[in-house]
Amino acid sequence: MPKIKTNRAAAKRFKRTATGKFVFFKSHHSHILTKKTRKRKRSLRKSQIVDGTNLKEVKLLLPNG
């Protein structure tokens, strides 16, 4: 049987926590920041946990964690 490969694009975007959840960082915080409000930029800094509805797809992309 061949080895199961990790999707490298997903590996760069998601990390698994100690409890088995997946964490990702929000997009749109790299440039054109002058027109965005302080509140919006502050919110974009924070990481998010992958929702349960998308968890199955992320687990398929990252079989080895």
ZICOR-V950873 format. One record per pair of residues at least 24 apart in sequence whose C-alpha atoms are under 7 Angstrom apart, sorted by sequence separation. I is the first residue (numbers start at 0). J is the second residue. D is the distance in Angstrom with one decimal. If there is no record, write none. Layout:
((I/J/D) (I/J/D))
This chain:
((22/46/6.5) (23/47/5.5) (22/47/5.6) (23/48/6.4) (22/48/4.5) (21/48/5.7) (22/49/6.0) (20/48/6.9) (21/49/5.5) (15/64/6.4) (9/60/6.5) (10/61/6.8) (6/60/5.2) (5/60/6.0) (6/61/6.3) (5/61/5.2) (5/62/6.3) (5/63/6.9))
